Structure formats: structure tokens, C-alpha cells
């Protein structure tokens, strides 16, 4: 089954890369950009049919490896 893990900075954590992207978008003339926060996306294919077990395993992987939980949040989505 296919899954996606989203990792984003917690609110209140400075995001210099997001600020740089925001400035670049404005300089390109993209109208209406108020702010940008960057993050990471992991597309993962995992064997098995048990969605709950897969989600639990991916949450553990995100907690232990994919995200720095001091400054980042994560969300796991299993494809239907």
C-alpha cells in the first residue's frame, strides 16, 4: 500500500527557507503571497494489507527518524 508522510515546522519556529521562497515568489510577480512555510513529503510504499498496522509503523518511523519532533510536526496518510 502507498502512504505519504508530511513533515512541517511547528508554529512559532522560524523558517528562513520559507521566507526566502516567499521573497522569490514576490519578486517573480506572484500576487497575493502572504507567507510561505516549507516542509518535507515522504512517499512510502509499505507491504501488507493491515492499514492500522502500517499507519502505526509509519508514525513510529516519523517520530524516530523522519521528523525532528522538537521543532516539527508530522502527519501520516494511507492511500485509499
C-alpha positions as CSV (number, residue, x, y, z in Angstrom):
1,X,0.0,0.0,0.0
2,X,1.1,3.6,-0.6
3,X,1.4,6.2,2.1
4,X,2.6,9.8,2.4
5,X,4.2,11.3,5.5
6,X,4.1,15.1,5.7
7,X,6.6,16.9,8.0
8,X,6.2,20.6,8.8
9,X,7.7,23.0,11.1
10,X,5.7,23.7,14.3
11,X,4.2,27.2,14.5
12,X,6.5,29.6,16.2
13,X,9.6,28.0,14.7
14,X,11.5,30.4,12.4
15,X,11.5,29.2,8.7
16,X,14.3,31.0,6.8
17,X,13.8,28.8,3.8
18,X,10.1,29.6,3.7
19,X,10.9,33.3,4.0
20,X,13.4,33.0,1.0
21,X,10.8,31.3,-1.1
22,X,8.2,33.9,-0.1
23,X,10.6,36.7,-1.3
24,X,11.4,34.9,-4.5
25,X,7.7,34.4,-5.3
26,X,7.0,38.0,-4.8
27,X,10.0,39.0,-7.0
28,X,8.5,36.8,-9.7
29,X,5.3,38.8,-9.5
30,X,3.2,36.1,-7.9
31,X,0.3,38.2,-6.5
32,X,-1.3,37.6,-3.1
33,X,1.5,35.7,-1.4
34,X,1.3,36.5,2.3
35,X,3.6,33.9,3.8
36,X,5.3,30.6,3.0
37,X,6.3,27.7,5.3
38,X,8.3,24.9,3.8
39,X,8.2,21.2,4.7
40,X,9.0,17.7,3.6
41,X,6.9,14.9,2.0
42,X,7.9,11.3,2.0
43,X,6.1,8.9,-0.4
44,X,6.5,5.4,1.1
45,X,5.3,2.1,-0.2
46,X,4.7,-0.5,2.5
47,X,3.9,-4.2,2.2
48,X,0.8,-5.7,3.8
49,X,-2.9,-5.1,3.9
50,X,-3.4,-4.0,7.5
51,X,-3.9,-0.2,7.3
52,X,-3.8,0.3,11.1
53,X,-0.5,-1.6,11.4
54,X,1.0,0.3,8.5
55,X,0.0,3.6,9.9
56,X,1.4,2.7,13.4
57,X,4.7,1.6,11.8
58,X,4.9,4.8,9.8
59,X,4.1,7.0,12.8
60,X,6.9,5.3,14.7
61,X,9.3,5.9,11.8
62,X,8.3,9.5,11.5
63,X,8.7,10.0,15.3
64,X,12.1,8.3,15.4
65,X,13.6,9.3,12.0
66,X,11.7,11.4,9.5
67,X,10.8,14.3,11.8
68,X,12.7,16.2,14.5
69,X,9.7,16.3,16.9
70,X,11.2,19.1,18.9
71,X,10.6,21.5,16.1
72,X,8.5,19.6,13.6
73,X,5.0,18.0,13.3
74,X,4.2,15.1,11.1
75,X,1.0,13.6,9.6
76,X,0.7,10.1,8.0
77,X,-1.8,9.4,5.2
78,X,-2.5,6.0,3.8
79,X,-3.8,6.0,0.2
80,X,-7.3,4.5,-0.2
